[in-house]
Amino acid sequence: MTTATRSLNPFRTLVVHRNFRLFWFGQTTSLIGTWMQQVATAWFALVLTDDAFLVGVVAAAGTIPMLLVSLPAGVFADRRRKLQLVRAVQSLMLVQAVALWWFTWTNRISIWGLIGLVLLSGILEATEIPARQSLIIRLVNKDDLQGAIALNSGGFNLARILGPSLAGIVIAQLGIAWCFGINAMSYLAVIVALSLMRLPAGVDEPGFTGNSTWHGMREALSYVRHDRSMWVLFRVVALFSFLGIPVLSMMPVVARDVLGMNAQGYGVLMMSFGLGALTAALAVASQAASVQRGRILTVTSVILGLAVAGFGASRSPWLSMGVLYVAGLCMMANNSLINGLIQIRMPDAMRARVMALYTTVYIGMHPIGSAVAGWFARQVGVSATVTAMGTLLFIAAALAFRRYPELRNA
């Protein structure tokens, strides 16, 4: 098979690597339930409180553990077999999902109970993500790593398309609780897939043998801080997360209060964002061997800010769907390309720790941005807040890529 043929087939990695194929189908099925739960959680928080700030707090509760748990979890993962660890944590996430369904179905949940269960979910995700991210290279090889990362993100965003649209239908027909119930059942898919996977001997051995968790974290931090390209990439990730991702947590407020949409309309907006992201994932996967990462990263970073600002300024559901498609495409391209650049550069012995640091920055900045966005939305309105964050993201991205030419040439 020629390089050209390989580069035009976005699904080659799924065909060639059995373990990755099992992982991808199980994980994507589970993520459909996860996105249903995320949409239902945001809408449920709005129904319970009618307060944009508390909607932001609920979103923050799911991601703030990334700031506190991810890096120690990365050290923990580097000391253990990644596949076994991911299996164990996914099982605990199933238990959490069942609890959320039960308390909602029996009407025994308040906003504080919702925040508590979302916080627990965030802690489990923060523990699992570094191990799962560092597991991917054990399922493929370095030549197929960029394609696997893109396909993994593509599965995430395929779920982002299907999950919200299904959530809107389920909320309208069966009620919010059953979004949580379907999510609980979806965990069975990934647990079965992980149980069927078999890795060659020696592939999944622990990479870090030190006794001190603090030493393991310092080693990863030192590595990132003293690699100039890596350090710049991490700062760009923080920028995107703080100013870009909060558009998702503010989306239910924009949908209802600005665009006059219901839960199903909110699901359509999320689906538009996910469709753009899926488009980018397939494009990156199909050109994984030849993609000019730096050039594409520069263009999509600048356009992302404009798209977020456009969503904040829009008063038309159709225009909002269009700019969210562009935002999803740009955000997915950025995430996939930066993730690939980081994974290709890092030593395998600290892969989980560096990916934990990446998770801490990428997802951990989200609750800060969401809380800030929620506070400003309460003070000056959600449209002005989203427009301002998009404008700041555009300016900051343009300055960053002008100042650091290594980003453009990556």
N, C-alpha and C positions, 0 to 999 in steps of 0.2 A: 504494500500500500504506500503510495507516494505521500510526501509531505503535503503537497497541495490538496490531495484527496482527504488526508487526515484533517487538514485545517478547515475544510468546508463541512465536516460532519460534526455538529455540536454534540451528538450522542455517542461518539466513539468510545469515550471512557466508560459509559454504562455497558456497552456491548462487550468490551474487552475484559473488564475487571468484575468478577462475580461478587466479591465482597462489597465493592462500592455499589453495585447494582442493588443488592439486598438493603444496604444502608440507605440508599437514596429513596427507594420506594417506601420503606418503612418510615423513614424520617418525614418524607413529604406527606404521607397519609396522616401522621400524627400532627404535623404542622397545620393541616387544614382544620383540625379540631382546635388547635392552639389559637388560630386566627379567629375562629368563631367565638372562642372564649374572650379574646381581647376586645372584639367589637361589642360583645354582650356586656363585658365588665364596664367599659366606658359608658355605654348607654344606660346601664343599671345605675352607675354612680350619678349620672345626670338626673335620672328619674327619682332616686332617693333624696338628692340634695338640691337640685336646681341651682347649682353653684359651679361656675367655671373653675374656680380655684380648687375646690375639692375634687373635681374631675382630674385636674392636673396632679393633685396629691395622690390619687389612686394610681395614675400612670407612673408617678415617681416611685410609689411603693414597690412596684414590680421590677424596677431597674436600679434603685439605690443600693441594693446588696452588691451590685457589681463593683461599687466603689470600695466596699469593705471586705468582701469575701473572695473575689476572683483571684487576686494575686496569691494569697495563702492557698487557695484551691489549686492554683497552677503548680505550686511546690508539691502539694499533696499528689497531684496527678503525675508529676514527673517521677515520683517514687513508686508508682504502681502501674499495673497493666491497664492501659486505657480502655480496652474493650470491656473488661470486667467492671471497671468503675462506671462507665456509661450505662451498662445494664442495670447496675444497682440503683443509680440515681433516677433513671427513667421509671423504675418500679415505684420509687417514693413519689415521683411526680404524679403517677396514676392515683395513688392514695389521696394526695392533695386535691386532685380534680374531682374525685368522688365526694370528698368532704364539701367542696364548694357547691356541687350539684345538690347534695342532700340538704344543706342549710338553706339554700335558696328555694328549693322545691317545697320545703316545709315552712317557709316564711319565718325562719328563725334567724335572720341575718339583718344587721344594721350596717350603716356606712363604715363603722369602726371594725365590725367583723369582716366586711368585705376587704378593707385595707389590710387587716391581719392575714387573711388567706392569700391575698395577692402578694404580700410581703414574703410569706413562706414560699410561694411559687418562685419569687425572685431569688431567694436564697438557694433553692435547689438548682435553678438555672445557672446561677453564678458558680456553683460547684461543678456542674456538668459541662458547661460550654468549653472551658480550656481543654478538658480531656477529649471532648468530641472534635474540636478544631484540630488538635494535634493527632487525632486518630486518622484523619483523612489521608495523610501521606502514607500511612501503613496499609491503606486499602488500594493504593495505586502505585505510581512511581513518580520520580521528580519530573520526567518528561510530560506526564499527564496531570501534574498537580494544578496548573492554572486552569485547565479544562475542568478538573474535578471541583475546584473552588467555584468556578462559574456555574457549573451544573448544580452544585449544592445550593448556591444562592438562587439559581433558577427554580429549584424545587421549593425553596422558601417563598418565592414570589408567585409561583403557581398556586401555592396554598393561600397566599395573600389575595389572589383573585377569587378562588373558589370559596374560601372560608367566609369572608365578609358577605358575599352574595347569599350563601347558604344561611348565614346568621340572620340576615334580614328576613328571610322566609320563615325560619324557625321561630324567631321572636314574634312575628306577626301571627303565625298559625298555632304554635305550641306554647310560647312563653319563653322568657329569658333563661329559666332554669335548665331547659333542655339543650341550650347551647353548651352549658357546662357538662351536662350528661353525655352529649356526643363527644366532647373533648376527652372525657374520661375513657370512653370506649376506644377512641383513636389511639391511645397509648399502647393498646394491645398490639397494634401493627408494628410499631418500632421495637417493642420488646421481643416479639416473635422473630423479626428480622435479625436483631442482634444475637439471638440465641442460635440462629442458623449459620452465622458467620464463623469461619475457621481461618485463623492466621497461621502462617508458617512459623515453625519454632524459631525463637530468637528475635522475631520482628517486633513484638510488643513488650520487650523487657524494659524495666524502669531505667530512666536515663540519669537520674540524680540520686546519689547515695549519701549525701550529707545528712547530718543529724539535725541541723539547725534550720528551722523554717525561715527565720530572719536572714540567715546567711544566703539561703536560696533566693529569697526575694531581692536582696541587695545585689546578688550576682546578675540577675536579670535586669534590674534597673541600671546597673553600671554598664552592661553590654549595650543597652539601647541608648543610654546617654552619650556614650563615647563613639558610637557609629553615627556620623553626621547625617547620612541619608536616612537612616532609621529614625533618628531623633526628629528630623524635619517631617517625615511621614506621620509620626505619632502626633505632632502638633497640628497637622492638617486634619487628622482624624478627630481630634478634640474640637476643632473649629466646626467641622461638619455636624458633629453630634450635638453641640450646644445650640447652634443656630438653625440647623436644618431639620433634625428629627422631631423637635417639638411640634412641627406642623401636624404630625399624626395625632398627638394627644389633644390638640385643639380642634381637630377635624369634626368631632361630634357637635361642638358648640357652634362652629361655622355652619355646619349642615343645618342645624335646627334654627338658630337665631338669625343668621344672615341669609341663607339660601331657602329657608322655609321647608326643609326636607324632613322626612320621618326616619325611623331606624333603617328601613329598606333603602332609602335614598343615601343615607350615610354609608351603607354597605356598598352601594354603587360607586361612591367616591373612593372608598378604599380599594375597590376592584380596579378602578381606573389607574390608581397609583401602582397597584400590583401588576397590571398589564404592561405598563411602561417598564417596570423592573424586570419582568420576564423577558421582554424584548431585548433588553440590554444583556441579560444573562446568556441568552442563546447566541447573541452576536459575539460576545467575548469568548464563549466556549468554542464557537466555530472558527475563530481566528486566534486561538490560544497560542499557537506556535509562532505567529507573525505579528501579533497586535503591537502597535506602537504605544506602549502604556502611557508614557509621559505626555505625549501630544493629546491623546484622548482624555487623560485625566485633567489636563489644563482646560480644555474646552468644556467638558461636562461640569467641572467645578464652578465655572463662571455662570453657565446657563442655569445651574441648580438654584443659585440665589435669585435670579430673575424669575424662575418658575414659582418659587415659594412666595416672593413678593406679589406676583400676579395672582396667585390663589387668594392671598389676603385682600387684594383690591377687587376681586371679581364679585359681581352680584348675579351672575348667570350660572345656573347649574351646568349647562353645556360647556361654557368657557372654563369653569372650575374643573370639570372632568378632563378637559384638554391639557390644562397646565399641570394637573396632577399626574397625567400620563408622562409628561416631559420630566417632572420632578422625580417620579419613580425611575425612569430610564437613567437619569443622571446620577441619582443616589446609588442605584444598584451598580452602575459602571464604576463609580468611585470606590465603593466598598470592595467589589471583586478585585479590581486592579491593585488597590493598596494592600489587601489581604495577600494577594499573590506575591507582590514585591517583598513584603515582610517575611513570608514563609520561605521563599527561595533563599533569602539572605541568612537566615538564622541557623545555628548549629542544632542538631537533633537532640542533644543532651538537655537543652533548656527550651525545647519547643513549646511544651505546655505552659511554662512560666512566661515566655514572651507573648504567647497567644492570650494568656490570662491578663497580661498588662494591656494588650491590645483591646481585649474585652472591657477591661476597667475603664479605659479611655473612651472607646466607641460607645458602649452602652451605659457606662457609669456617668458620663456627662449628660446623658439624656434626662435623668430626674432633675438635675439642676436646671437645665434649660426648660423643662416642662413646668417646674415650680415657678420659675421667673416668668415664663409666658403666661401661666395662670394668674399670677399676681397682676401683671400689667393688663391682661384681658379684663380683670375685674375693675381696674382703675380707668382705662382709656378705651376699652372695647376690644373685642377679639380681632376684628378686621385690621385695625391700626397696628395691633401687636404683631400679627403674622406678617403684614407688609413691611414693618420696620425690621423684623428679624431677617427676612429675605433680602432686604436692601443691604443690611450690615454684612450678611454672608457674601453677597456679590462683591462688595468693596474689599472685604478681608481676603477673599479667594484671589481676586485680581492682584492685590498687593503681594500676597504670599508667593504666587507663581512668578511674579516679576522679580522678587528679591532672591528666590532660590532657583537658579536655572537647572540644578540637578533634578528638580521635580519635572521640568519640561522634557528633560533628556533621559528619564528613567527607562 
